[in-house]
Amino acid sequence: MTISVGFAVHTERDTTFDKMLHRADQALYAAKTGGRDRVELAA
C-alpha cells in the first residue's frame, strides 16, 4: 500500500475555499505523477 498526499496552506490569494482546494488537488496530482509515497505542498 502506498500513499500520495497533496496539501495547501491558506494564503491571501485564496479568496475562496474552492481556490485553496484546487491548489491542494494540483499538489496531489503532482505527488501521484512524481512517484509513490510522496507529499507535495502547493506552491
C-alpha angles and dihedrals in degrees: 000000000000135000133211119193132191123184141171131206116221111259136176091261090061098088092165137030089242092061092052091046090051091054091049090049091052089051091050092054090046088055092049092048093047095058140268129325096018137146120204128191117212112245 
